[in-house]
Amino acid sequence: MSARIVIVGTGVAGVTAAQTLRREGYAGEILLLGAEPDLPYRRPAVSKELLAGTAVFDRVLLKPVKFWADNAIELRPATRVVAVDTDRSTVRLHTGELLGYDSLLLATGARARTLETGSARVHTLRTRADVTALQSAVDAGGSLLVLGGGLIGCEVAATARGLGARVTLLEAGPALLARIVPAAVSEVVHALHREHGVLVENDVRTAELAEGGEGVTATVADGRTFSAAAALIAVGSVPDTALAEAAGIAVRDGIVVDQHYRTSAPGVFAAGDVASSCHPHRGVFERAQHWNAALSDGAAAARAILGRPTAPAEIPWGWTDQHGVSMQFAGWVHPHDELIVEGDPAARDFLAVALRDGRPVGAVAMARPRELRAARALIAAGEPWSTELVRVR
């Protein structure tokens, strides 16, 4: 048998790994297996342009259709891997077919957390199929109840409001986007949603979510109720580790990998949302759940599979678009960090930097992409904060 690398998962980590293998000169077989029936696409689009209907599906494909044949990558959509045998170096497909591998990359991503309501009016949003169902619900009912004020919840609330729906956004914590931005920036995001007619309620924990009449009603802990024609559960994600667990591969809130993306099983690697690694800036195992992290992980894992040097892990960063306003963020923000703000948050033109012991550890910006990039560089270098350095870089 000729050399073969099998990649499980057709998200950005898996696709980037396949592309990088070819770029790095790997001449063996590359099999890219994905459970979804669609060609690989940009998943951030599901909560924005795909849901809004402002982009056709072909415009959000990760690669043109001809890319796969041109690069001799065997792409198999609608193909589920049901078992991995690390002793025999094989994967078994839902069809019963066995495929051998020299190296295996698990890039299985994550799935949306949900609440077991049994209601067809309650949705999650992770895939293109989810978009179709949620679009239909919003169009038919004209109102949406969003549970969860993280990135997906806020983006869907903005998109649905742009489609003319009446939107209520319920967040269990004290602020929107609390995991990635400081409280002062959360207030800016809250004001942005309020300005566009989204009803936002913080510090509300849903005690019950039930279908009744022609919609869905959430009853919160203090007894209040909020209703809409449909509901979206946007309370985070769970790493898709089932294959790894069944194969006896070490798992701890994700598939545990070392700095070379190697799992506990010989010849098996993991990358993207499913991988849990020890970031050198943090010293703890965690998953980097952003598009750019999955992009860089996929490329680095491919080089590691080929035994080539990998660059140090990037500082995690990402972006969000809500109500026509773009915000970028990088690093890690903690409520007790010192906060330095340059510009005017109320005018949505600012850079906010979180400092710990005088050194930047996180940053958020609106309308200042160059300064955000400079702040990222300071975070990566571990340099003391300097407004001048950010302005000149």
C-alpha positions as CSV (number, residue, x, y, z in Angstrom):
1,M,0.0,0.0,0.0
2,S,1.3,3.5,-0.8
3,A,1.7,6.0,1.9
4,R,-1.7,7.4,3.1
5,I,-2.7,10.2,5.5
6,V,-6.4,10.2,6.6
7,I,-8.0,13.4,7.9
8,V,-11.3,13.1,9.7
9,G,-13.2,16.4,9.5
10,T,-13.8,18.9,6.7
11,G,-13.7,22.1,8.7
12,V,-11.0,24.7,8.2
13,A,-8.4,22.7,10.3
14,G,-8.8,19.5,8.2
15,V,-8.9,21.3,4.9
16,T,-5.9,23.5,5.8
17,A,-4.0,20.4,6.9
18,A,-4.7,18.7,3.5
19,Q,-3.6,21.7,1.6
20,T,-0.4,22.1,3.6
21,L,0.6,18.5,3.2
22,R,0.6,19.0,-0.6
23,R,2.3,22.4,-0.3
24,E,5.0,20.8,1.8
25,G,5.6,18.2,-0.9
26,Y,3.8,15.1,0.5
27,A,3.2,12.8,-2.5
28,G,1.2,10.0,-0.9
29,E,-2.6,9.6,-0.7
30,I,-4.6,12.2,1.3
31,L,-8.2,11.2,2.2
32,L,-10.3,13.9,3.7
33,L,-13.5,12.5,5.2
34,G,-16.5,14.6,6.4
35,A,-19.8,13.6,7.8
36,E,-21.6,16.6,6.3
37,P,-22.9,16.2,2.7
38,D,-21.7,19.6,1.6
39,L,-18.3,20.6,0.2
40,P,-16.1,22.3,2.9
41,Y,-17.3,25.8,3.7
42,R,-16.6,28.7,6.0
43,R,-18.5,28.0,9.2
44,P,-18.4,31.6,10.5
45,A,-20.8,32.4,7.7
46,V,-23.6,30.3,9.2
47,S,-24.5,33.0,11.7
48,K,-24.0,35.9,9.3
49,E,-24.2,36.0,5.5
50,L,-25.7,32.5,5.1
51,L,-28.4,33.1,7.7
52,A,-29.0,36.6,6.3
53,G,-29.2,35.3,2.7
54,T,-26.6,37.8,1.5
55,A,-24.3,35.1,0.1
56,V,-24.9,32.0,-2.0
57,F,-23.3,28.8,-0.8
58,D,-20.7,28.7,-3.5
59,R,-19.3,32.0,-2.3
60,V,-18.4,30.6,1.2
61,L,-16.7,27.4,0.0
62,L,-13.2,27.0,1.5
63,K,-11.9,25.9,-1.8
64,P,-13.2,25.9,-5.4
65,V,-14.7,22.6,-6.6
66,K,-11.7,21.9,-8.9
67,F,-9.2,22.3,-6.1
68,W,-9.5,18.8,-4.8
69,A,-8.8,17.0,-8.1
70,D,-6.1,19.5,-9.0
71,N,-4.3,18.7,-5.7
72,A,-5.0,14.9,-5.8
73,I,-6.9,15.1,-2.5
74,E,-9.6,12.5,-2.2
75,L,-12.5,14.4,-0.6
76,R,-15.4,12.2,0.7
77,P,-18.4,14.2,2.0
78,A,-21.3,12.4,3.6
79,T,-18.8,9.9,5.0
80,R,-18.9,9.1,8.7
81,V,-16.0,7.5,10.5
82,V,-17.5,5.2,13.1
83,A,-14.3,3.6,14.7
84,V,-10.6,4.0,14.9
85,D,-8.3,1.1,15.6
86,T,-5.0,2.5,16.7
87,D,-3.3,-0.9,17.0
88,R,-4.1,-1.8,13.3
89,S,-3.9,1.8,12.1
90,T,-7.3,1.7,10.4
91,V,-10.5,3.6,10.4
92,R,-13.9,2.1,9.8
93,L,-16.6,4.0,7.8
94,H,-20.3,3.8,8.3
95,T,-20.4,1.7,5.1
96,G,-18.3,-0.9,6.7
97,E,-15.2,0.0,4.6
98,L,-11.9,-0.2,6.4
99,L,-9.2,2.3,5.5
100,G,-5.6,1.9,6.6
101,Y,-3.4,5.0,7.4
102,D,0.2,5.9,8.1
103,S,-0.9,9.0,10.0
104,L,-4.4,10.0,11.1
105,L,-5.5,13.6,11.9
106,L,-8.6,14.0,13.9
107,A,-10.2,17.4,13.1
108,T,-13.7,16.5,14.2
109,G,-14.5,19.9,15.6
110,A,-17.3,20.5,18.1
111,R,-21.0,20.3,18.3
112,A,-23.5,22.8,19.7
113,R,-24.7,22.3,23.3
114,T,-28.4,21.9,23.4
115,L,-31.4,21.5,25.7
116,E,-33.5,18.4,25.3
117,T,-36.9,19.9,24.6
118,G,-38.2,17.7,21.8
119,S,-39.5,20.7,20.1
120,A,-39.0,21.4,16.4
121,R,-39.2,25.1,17.2
122,V,-36.0,25.0,19.2
123,H,-32.8,25.2,17.1
124,T,-29.0,25.1,17.3
125,L,-26.7,26.6,14.7
126,R,-23.5,24.8,13.6
127,T,-24.0,23.6,10.1
128,R,-25.5,24.6,6.7
129,A,-28.5,22.4,7.5
130,D,-29.1,24.3,10.7
131,V,-29.1,27.5,8.8
132,T,-31.9,26.3,6.5
133,A,-34.1,25.3,9.5
134,L,-33.5,28.5,11.4
135,Q,-34.1,30.7,8.4
136,S,-37.4,29.0,7.8
137,A,-38.4,29.5,11.4
138,V,-37.5,33.2,11.5
139,D,-39.2,33.8,8.1
140,A,-42.4,32.0,9.2
141,G,-42.7,33.3,12.7
142,G,-41.2,36.7,12.7
143,S,-39.7,36.4,16.1
144,L,-36.8,34.7,17.7
145,L,-35.8,33.9,21.3
146,V,-32.0,33.5,21.7
147,L,-30.6,31.8,24.7
148,G,-26.9,32.7,25.2
149,G,-25.0,35.9,24.7
150,G,-21.8,34.6,23.3
151,L,-20.5,35.1,19.8
152,I,-23.1,32.9,18.1
153,G,-26.0,34.2,20.1
154,C,-25.1,37.9,19.5
155,E,-24.4,37.4,15.8
156,V,-27.7,35.5,15.2
157,A,-29.6,38.1,17.2
158,A,-28.1,40.8,15.0
159,T,-28.8,38.9,11.8
160,A,-32.3,38.0,12.7
161,R,-33.1,41.6,13.6
162,G,-31.7,42.6,10.3
163,L,-34.2,40.3,8.7
164,G,-37.0,42.1,10.4
165,A,-37.6,39.6,13.2
166,R,-38.5,40.6,16.8
167,V,-35.6,39.3,18.8
168,T,-35.1,38.7,22.5
169,L,-31.6,37.8,23.8
170,L,-31.3,36.1,27.2
171,E,-27.9,35.8,28.8
172,A,-27.3,33.8,32.1
173,G,-24.3,35.9,33.1
174,P,-23.9,39.6,33.9
175,A,-22.8,40.7,30.4
176,L,-22.7,39.8,26.7
177,L,-19.5,38.2,25.3
178,A,-18.1,38.0,28.8
179,R,-15.7,35.2,27.9
180,I,-13.8,37.3,25.4
181,V,-14.3,41.0,26.2
182,P,-14.0,43.2,29.3
183,A,-17.2,44.6,31.0
184,A,-16.7,48.0,29.4
185,V,-16.8,46.5,25.9
186,S,-19.8,44.3,26.8
187,E,-21.7,47.5,27.6
188,V,-20.8,48.8,24.1
189,V,-22.1,45.6,22.5
190,H,-25.3,45.7,24.7
191,A,-25.9,49.3,23.6
192,L,-25.4,48.4,20.0
193,H,-28.1,45.6,20.2
194,R,-30.5,47.9,22.1
195,E,-30.1,50.6,19.5
196,H,-31.2,48.2,16.8
197,G,-34.2,47.0,18.7
198,V,-33.0,43.7,20.3
199,L,-34.3,43.2,23.8
200,V,-31.4,42.0,25.9
201,E,-31.8,40.6,29.4
202,N,-28.6,39.7,31.4
203,D,-28.4,37.7,34.6
204,V,-31.4,35.5,33.6
205,R,-31.2,31.7,34.0
206,T,-33.7,29.7,32.0
207,A,-35.6,27.3,34.3
208,E,-37.8,25.9,31.6
209,L,-38.1,26.1,27.8
210,A,-41.4,24.7,26.4
211,E,-43.4,24.8,23.3
212,G,-47.0,26.0,23.5
213,G,-49.6,27.5,21.3
214,E,-47.7,28.9,18.3
215,G,-44.3,29.4,19.8
216,V,-41.7,28.7,22.5
217,T,-41.7,30.2,26.0
218,A,-38.7,30.5,28.3
219,T,-39.4,30.7,32.0
220,V,-36.5,32.2,33.9
221,A,-35.5,31.7,37.5
222,D,-37.4,34.7,38.8
223,G,-40.7,33.6,37.2
224,R,-40.7,35.9,34.2
225,T,-41.5,34.5,30.8
226,F,-40.2,35.4,27.3
227,S,-41.9,34.0,24.2
228,A,-41.2,33.9,20.5
229,A,-42.1,31.9,17.4
230,A,-38.8,30.0,17.6
231,A,-35.8,29.7,19.9
232,L,-32.1,29.3,19.3
233,I,-29.9,27.6,21.9
234,A,-26.5,29.3,21.8
235,V,-24.8,28.2,25.0
236,G,-21.5,27.0,23.8
237,S,-20.1,23.9,22.2
238,V,-18.9,20.4,23.1
239,P,-15.7,18.9,21.5
240,D,-16.6,16.0,19.3
241,T,-14.3,13.4,21.0
242,A,-16.4,10.3,20.6
243,L,-14.1,8.6,18.1
244,A,-11.0,9.4,20.2
245,E,-12.6,8.2,23.5
246,A,-13.8,4.9,21.9
247,A,-10.3,4.3,20.6
248,G,-8.7,4.8,24.0
249,I,-7.1,8.1,23.1
250,A,-6.6,10.6,26.0
251,V,-9.4,13.1,26.3
252,R,-9.9,16.1,28.7
253,D,-12.3,18.7,27.4
254,G,-11.0,17.8,24.0
255,I,-8.4,15.4,22.6
256,V,-5.2,16.0,24.5
257,V,-2.2,16.9,22.3
258,D,1.4,18.0,22.8
259,Q,3.1,20.9,21.2
260,H,3.5,18.8,18.0
261,Y,-0.3,18.0,17.9
262,R,0.4,14.4,18.8
263,T,-2.2,12.5,20.7
264,S,-1.6,9.7,23.2
265,A,-1.8,7.2,20.3
266,P,1.1,6.6,17.9
267,G,0.5,8.1,14.5
268,V,-2.6,9.9,15.5
269,F,-2.8,13.7,15.6
270,A,-5.5,16.2,16.4
271,A,-6.2,19.9,15.5
272,G,-8.8,22.5,15.5
273,D,-11.8,23.0,18.0
274,V,-11.5,19.4,19.2
275,A,-7.8,19.6,20.3
276,S,-6.8,20.5,23.8
277,S,-3.2,21.8,24.1
278,C,-1.1,23.6,26.7
279,H,-0.6,27.1,25.4
280,P,2.9,28.4,26.3
281,H,1.4,31.8,27.4
282,R,-1.2,30.2,29.7
283,G,0.4,27.0,31.1
284,V,-3.0,25.3,31.1
285,F,-4.7,22.9,28.7
286,E,-7.5,24.5,26.7
287,R,-9.2,24.6,23.4
288,A,-8.8,27.6,21.1
289,Q,-12.2,27.8,19.7
290,H,-11.8,30.4,16.9
291,W,-11.5,30.3,13.2
292,N,-7.9,31.6,13.1
293,A,-6.7,29.1,15.6
294,A,-8.1,26.2,13.6
295,L,-6.5,27.6,10.5
296,S,-3.0,27.8,12.0
297,D,-3.5,24.5,13.9
298,G,-4.3,22.7,10.6
299,A,-1.2,23.9,8.9
300,A,1.0,23.2,12.0
301,A,-0.4,19.7,12.4
302,A,0.3,18.9,8.8
303,R,4.0,19.9,9.2
304,A,4.2,17.9,12.4
305,I,2.8,14.8,10.6
306,L,5.7,15.2,8.1
307,G,8.2,15.6,11.0
308,R,8.9,19.2,10.2
309,P,9.3,22.1,12.7
310,T,6.2,23.9,13.8
311,A,5.9,27.5,14.8
312,P,4.9,28.4,18.4
313,A,1.2,28.5,19.0
314,E,-0.4,31.8,17.9
315,I,-2.1,34.2,20.3
316,P,-5.8,33.3,19.8
317,W,-7.7,36.0,18.0
318,G,-11.0,36.5,16.1
319,W,-13.6,38.9,15.0
320,T,-17.4,39.4,15.0
321,D,-19.8,41.4,12.9
322,Q,-23.0,42.6,14.5
323,H,-25.5,45.2,13.1
324,G,-22.9,46.3,10.6
325,V,-20.2,46.9,13.2
326,S,-17.0,44.8,13.3
327,M,-15.1,44.1,16.4
328,Q,-11.7,42.2,16.7
329,F,-10.3,40.6,19.8
330,A,-7.1,38.8,20.8
331,G,-5.6,37.0,23.8
332,W,-7.3,36.4,27.1
333,V,-9.3,38.9,29.2
334,H,-10.0,38.4,32.9
335,P,-12.4,40.6,34.9
336,H,-9.6,41.5,37.4
337,D,-7.2,42.7,34.7
338,E,-6.2,46.4,34.5
339,L,-7.9,48.0,31.5
340,I,-6.4,50.6,29.3
341,V,-8.7,52.2,26.7
342,E,-7.5,54.3,23.8
343,G,-10.2,56.1,21.8
344,D,-13.9,56.4,22.4
345,P,-16.0,53.2,23.1
346,A,-19.2,55.2,22.8
347,A,-18.2,56.2,19.3
348,R,-17.2,52.6,18.5
349,D,-13.7,53.7,17.7
350,F,-11.3,52.3,20.4
351,L,-8.6,49.9,21.5
352,A,-9.1,48.3,24.9
353,V,-6.1,46.4,26.3
354,A,-6.1,44.2,29.4
355,L,-2.9,44.3,31.5
356,R,-1.6,41.9,34.0
357,D,1.5,42.9,35.9
358,G,2.0,45.7,33.4
359,R,2.0,43.4,30.4
360,P,-0.8,43.1,27.8
361,V,-2.7,39.8,27.9
362,G,-5.8,40.6,25.9
363,A,-7.1,43.3,23.5
364,V,-10.4,44.3,21.9
365,A,-10.9,46.9,19.1
366,M,-13.5,48.6,17.0
367,A,-12.4,50.5,13.9
368,R,-8.7,50.0,14.8
369,P,-7.5,46.8,13.1
370,R,-3.8,48.0,12.8
371,E,-3.6,48.8,16.5
372,L,-5.2,45.4,17.3
373,R,-2.6,43.6,15.3
374,A,0.2,45.6,17.1
375,A,-1.4,44.7,20.5
376,R,-1.4,41.0,19.5
377,A,2.3,41.2,18.7
378,L,3.0,42.7,22.2
379,I,1.0,40.0,23.9
380,A,2.9,37.3,22.0
381,A,6.3,38.9,22.8
382,G,5.4,39.3,26.5
383,E,6.5,43.0,26.3
384,P,5.4,45.7,28.7
385,W,2.5,47.8,27.5
386,S,3.5,50.8,25.4
387,T,1.0,53.1,23.6
388,E,3.7,54.4,21.4
389,L,4.7,50.9,20.3
390,V,1.2,50.1,19.3
391,R,0.8,53.3,17.4
392,V,4.0,53.0,15.3
393,R,3.8,49.2,14.5
